[in-house]
Amino acid sequence: MNNRIFLIISLFVISLIACSQQKEENNEKPVPVKIYKVKSESISKYIRATGSVAGDEDVIVYSKVAERVEKINVTPGQIVKKNQILVEQKNEILRQGLDIATAALKTAEAQTKLSVLDFERMKKLFSEKAVSPQQYDQAKTANESTGHSLEQAKSMYEQAKELYENSFVKAPFDGVVAAIYVEKNQSINIGQPVVQIISPSKMKSKIYLTGEDVQNVKAGQRVVIKFPTIPGAEFNGRVDKINTSIDQTSKSMEVEIVILTKDLRIKSGLFGEFLIETKNIANSLVVPEVALIPQTEIKIDRETGLQNTFKKYYLFIIEKNKAKMKEVKTGIANNGQIEITNGLSIGDSVIIVGQNIVKEGQTVNVIE
């Protein structure tokens, strides 16, 4: 009798506990989460390097005469044409020298013309035996002398002209003024930097990669370029040349990048990050990296007794409003995104916020 009463009481207590647990489960609050809908996307793998931009034609124009700067006709950033006068130096004395040389040349030309006529007449008379050989030789010598004087006058004129022209600092090609190194009324010497001109039509950069990275780079590969001074913008480039020798100091190889995007904000000397695309996978399943939950497992090799570590990746998806953990295999990662090669399907709802607090089978509430 007592055993029967005890059994009834025990069953009653168990029933109360079960009802209580069921009630607690029914009253369990859903965990708020945010999700990412898996879809087919493309993802790329990049080699990252840094470097500075330079113009394909980047020239510093130097002074050729030692004179004071009288005029500066351009400003940094200004577009200029080939042979456009950028800076003018004092040149009154040089101009006078050119005028004197010009006058001397004209005089020599006139004298030479007259001498040639005289010699032609003398040559005709000599052929007619009307003048003596001595008179003919004198005329010939005089003609040759005036010819030499003309050549000398031409040489003096060219020198004077060059000196005068050198007082005008000109653009060597169509381009943009990158820098001006002199000021008005400043006295400068021969060989002093005056203006820097670059050609913005083809900007380039030289970066340096390790021998291992270079194995994955070839001419023509796409390059994404970012500049810290131009936030939020990306520019396109292309691998143009790859040096075949290794720099013995840095143990790296030089790679030349051509910048394809035409933008006046890209200036010579600008520092940037260059991302060389070495692999692109289209129609892949990509999720934010934050969704992954890494776990490290340790296995012991029975033959050697050594421990081997393996990293596995999991994430939570939602099925029937409940969290379900799934093991996934990963591929390439880039810029906070990672490729999933196995374990997911298009349309799966991956938890990307709340994945660290939710548990297997727990009810979730998706929030926007």
C-alpha positions in Angstrom: 0.0 0.0 0.0 2.8 2.4 1.0 4.7 1.6 -2.2 1.6 2.3 -4.3 1.2 5.7 -2.6 4.9 6.5 -3.1 4.7 5.6 -6.8 1.6 7.9 -7.3 3.3 10.8 -5.6 6.5 10.3 -7.6 4.6 10.3 -10.9 2.8 13.4 -9.8 6.0 15.3 -9.0 7.6 14.2 -12.3 4.5 15.4 -14.2 4.7 18.8 -12.4 8.5 19.2 -13.3 7.8 18.2 -17.0 4.9 20.7 -17.2 7.2 23.4 -15.6 10.0 22.7 -18.1 7.5 22.8 -21.0 6.1 26.1 -19.7 9.7 27.5 -19.5 10.4 26.4 -23.1 7.1 27.9 -24.3 8.0 31.2 -22.5 11.6 31.2 -23.9 12.3 34.6 -25.6 13.5 34.5 -29.2 17.1 35.7 -29.7 17.2 38.8 -32.0 19.5 38.3 -35.0 20.4 39.8 -38.3 20.8 37.6 -41.3 22.5 37.6 -44.7 20.8 35.9 -47.6 23.2 33.7 -49.5 23.4 34.5 -53.2 25.7 33.8 -56.2 28.5 36.4 -56.3 32.0 36.8 -57.6 35.0 37.2 -55.3 38.7 38.0 -56.1 42.0 37.2 -54.4 44.5 40.1 -54.4 48.2 40.7 -53.7 48.6 44.0 -51.8 51.5 46.4 -52.2 52.2 50.1 -51.7 53.9 52.6 -53.9 54.0 56.2 -55.2 52.6 57.5 -58.5 54.8 59.1 -61.2 54.1 60.4 -64.6 55.2 58.4 -67.6 57.0 61.6 -68.6 58.2 63.3 -65.4 60.8 66.0 -66.0 62.4 68.8 -64.0 63.4 71.7 -66.3 66.6 73.4 -65.3 67.9 76.9 -65.9 70.4 77.4 -68.7 71.4 80.9 -68.0 72.5 82.6 -64.7 70.0 85.5 -64.5 67.2 86.9 -62.4 63.6 85.6 -62.7 61.4 88.2 -64.2 58.1 86.4 -64.9 56.5 83.2 -63.8 53.7 82.5 -66.3 52.2 79.3 -64.8 50.9 77.9 -61.5 51.1 74.3 -60.1 48.4 72.1 -61.6 48.1 74.2 -64.8 47.9 72.3 -68.1 50.6 73.5 -70.5 51.5 72.8 -74.2 54.9 71.8 -75.6 57.2 74.9 -76.0 54.9 77.1 -73.9 57.0 79.7 -72.0 56.8 78.9 -68.3 59.3 81.2 -66.7 61.2 84.3 -68.2 64.6 85.4 -67.0 66.2 88.8 -67.4 67.6 89.0 -70.9 68.3 92.6 -72.0 72.0 91.9 -72.5 71.3 88.6 -74.2 68.9 90.4 -76.5 71.5 93.0 -77.4 74.0 90.3 -78.1 71.4 88.7 -80.5 70.8 92.0 -82.2 74.5 92.6 -82.8 74.9 89.0 -84.1 71.9 89.5 -86.4 73.4 92.7 -87.8 76.8 91.1 -88.3 75.2 88.2 -90.1 73.3 90.4 -92.5 76.5 92.4 -93.2 78.4 89.1 -93.9 75.6 87.9 -96.1 75.7 91.1 -98.1 79.4 91.1 -98.4 79.4 87.4 -99.5 76.8 88.1 -102.1 78.8 91.0 -103.5 82.0 88.9 -103.4 80.3 86.0 -105.3 79.3 88.5 -108.0 82.8 89.9 -108.3 84.3 86.5 -108.5 81.9 85.4 -111.2 82.8 88.4 -113.3 86.5 87.9 -112.7 86.2 84.2 -113.6 84.5 85.2 -116.9 87.2 87.7 -117.7 89.9 85.3 -116.8 88.4 82.7 -119.3 88.6 85.4 -122.0 92.3 86.2 -121.1 91.2 89.7 -120.1 92.8 89.6 -116.6 96.0 88.1 -115.3 96.2 84.9 -113.2 97.3 87.1 -110.3 94.1 89.1 -110.4 92.0 86.0 -110.7 93.7 84.4 -107.7 93.1 87.6 -105.6 89.4 87.5 -106.5 89.1 83.9 -105.6 90.8 84.3 -102.3 88.6 87.3 -101.4 85.5 85.2 -102.2 86.7 82.4 -100.0 87.5 84.8 -97.2 84.0 86.4 -97.3 82.6 82.8 -97.3 84.4 82.0 -94.1 83.3 85.3 -92.6 79.7 84.4 -93.3 80.1 81.0 -91.7 81.6 82.6 -88.6 78.7 85.2 -88.5 76.2 82.4 -88.7 77.8 80.5 -85.9 77.9 83.7 -83.7 74.2 84.3 -84.5 73.2 80.8 -83.5 75.1 81.0 -80.2 73.5 84.4 -79.5 70.1 83.2 -80.4 70.5 80.1 -78.2 71.6 82.1 -75.3 68.6 84.4 -75.7 66.2 81.5 -76.1 67.6 79.9 -73.0 66.3 82.8 -70.9 62.8 81.5 -71.6 62.1 78.3 -69.7 59.7 76.2 -71.9 57.6 73.1 -71.5 59.4 70.1 -73.1 56.0 68.4 -73.8 52.3 68.7 -73.3 51.6 68.1 -69.6 50.8 69.6 -66.2 52.9 71.8 -64.0 53.7 69.7 -60.9 55.9 72.1 -59.0 57.6 75.5 -59.4 61.0 75.8 -57.6 61.8 79.5 -58.1 60.2 82.9 -57.2 59.9 86.2 -59.0 63.0 88.4 -58.8 65.1 85.4 -57.5 68.6 85.2 -59.0 69.3 81.6 -60.2 72.4 79.9 -61.5 72.9 77.6 -64.4 71.5 74.1 -63.7 69.1 75.1 -61.0 65.7 73.4 -60.9 63.0 75.7 -62.2 59.8 73.8 -63.0 58.6 70.2 -62.9 56.4 69.0 -65.7 54.5 65.7 -65.8 52.4 64.0 -68.4 49.0 63.0 -66.8 48.0 61.0 -69.9 49.9 58.0 -68.6 50.5 57.8 -64.8 52.4 54.8 -63.5 53.8 53.4 -60.3 56.6 51.0 -59.3 55.9 48.5 -56.6 58.0 45.7 -55.2 56.9 42.1 -54.6 58.5 39.0 -53.1 59.6 36.3 -55.4 56.7 34.1 -54.2 54.1 36.8 -55.0 55.6 37.6 -58.4 55.0 34.0 -59.4 51.2 34.8 -59.4 51.6 38.1 -61.3 51.7 38.5 -65.1 51.5 41.5 -67.5 48.0 42.5 -68.2 46.5 41.6 -64.8 43.9 43.9 -63.4 44.9 46.2 -60.5 42.6 48.0 -58.1 44.2 51.2 -56.7 43.3 53.1 -53.5 44.7 56.4 -52.3 44.4 57.5 -48.6 44.2 61.1 -49.7 41.2 60.3 -51.9 39.0 58.3 -49.5 36.2 56.1 -50.8 37.4 56.1 -54.4 38.9 53.1 -56.3 40.9 53.5 -59.5 41.7 50.9 -62.2 45.2 49.9 -63.3 47.0 47.2 -65.1 50.3 45.3 -64.7 52.6 46.6 -67.4 56.1 45.3 -66.8 57.7 42.8 -64.4 61.4 43.1 -63.8 63.2 39.8 -64.2 66.0 40.4 -61.7 65.8 40.5 -57.9 66.9 43.5 -56.0 69.8 42.3 -53.8 69.0 44.8 -51.0 65.3 44.3 -50.6 65.2 40.8 -52.0 62.1 41.8 -54.1 61.2 42.3 -57.7 60.0 45.5 -59.4 56.6 45.5 -61.0 55.4 48.5 -63.0 51.7 49.4 -62.8 49.9 51.6 -65.4 47.0 53.7 -64.0 44.1 53.5 -66.5 41.7 55.9 -64.8 42.1 59.5 -65.9 41.6 61.7 -62.9 43.3 65.1 -62.2 43.3 64.2 -58.4 46.0 61.6 -59.2 49.2 63.5 -59.0 52.9 62.6 -59.2 54.2 61.5 -55.8 50.8 60.4 -54.5 51.1 57.4 -52.2 48.7 54.5 -52.7 47.7 50.9 -52.2 47.8 48.5 -55.2 45.7 45.3 -55.2 46.7 43.0 -58.0 43.9 40.5 -58.8 45.5 37.0 -59.0 42.2 35.0 -58.9 38.6 35.7 -59.6 35.8 33.2 -59.0 32.4 34.0 -60.5 29.1 32.5 -59.3 30.5 31.6 -55.9 28.7 31.6 -52.5 30.1 34.5 -50.4 29.2 35.5 -46.9 30.6 38.1 -44.5 33.6 36.7 -42.6 32.0 37.8 -39.2 29.5 35.0 -39.7 32.1 32.3 -39.2 32.7 30.6 -35.9 36.2 29.0 -36.0 37.0 26.0 -33.8 40.3 24.3 -33.4 40.4 20.5 -33.0 43.4 18.5 -31.8 44.1 15.0 -33.1 46.8 12.7 -31.9 48.7 10.7 -34.5 48.6 7.1 -33.2 51.9 6.2 -34.9 54.0 9.2 -33.8 52.1 10.3 -30.8 52.3 13.9 -32.1 49.4 16.4 -31.8 48.0 17.8 -35.0 45.7 20.8 -34.9 42.9 21.3 -37.4 40.8 24.4 -37.7 37.1 24.0 -38.6 34.6 26.7 -39.5 30.9 26.8 -38.5 28.1 29.2 -38.9 24.4 29.4 -38.0 21.6 29.4 -40.5 17.9 29.7 -39.8 15.5 26.8 -40.4 11.8 27.2 -39.3 12.7 30.2 -37.1 15.4 28.2 -35.2 19.1 28.4 -35.3 21.0 25.5 -36.9 24.7 25.2 -36.8 26.4 24.0 -40.0 30.1 23.1 -40.7 31.3 24.8 -43.9 34.4 24.8 -46.0 36.0 28.1 -46.9 37.9 29.4 -50.0 39.4 32.8 -50.7 38.8 35.8 -48.6 38.8 39.5 -49.5 37.8 42.7 -47.9 35.6 41.2 -45.1 34.0 38.6 -47.5 34.8 34.9 -47.7 34.0 32.2 -50.2 32.1 29.2 -49.0 32.9 26.1 -51.0 30.8 23.6 -49.2 28.0 23.5 -46.6 25.7 26.3 -47.9 23.1 26.7 -50.6 21.7 29.7 -52.4 18.9 31.3 -50.4 20.2 30.1 -47.0 19.7 32.7 -44.2 23.1 33.1 -42.4 23.1 34.8 -39.0 25.7 37.6 -39.1 24.7 39.4 -35.9 23.9 37.4 -32.8 25.7 34.3 -34.0 28.0 34.3 -30.9 25.1 34.2 -28.4 22.6 32.0 -30.1 22.5 28.2 -29.5 21.6 25.2 -31.6 17.8 24.9 -31.9 17.1 28.2 -30.2 14.3 30.3 -31.6 15.4 33.5 -33.2 13.8 36.7 -34.2 15.1 38.3 -37.4 15.4 42.1 -37.2 16.2 44.5 -40.0 
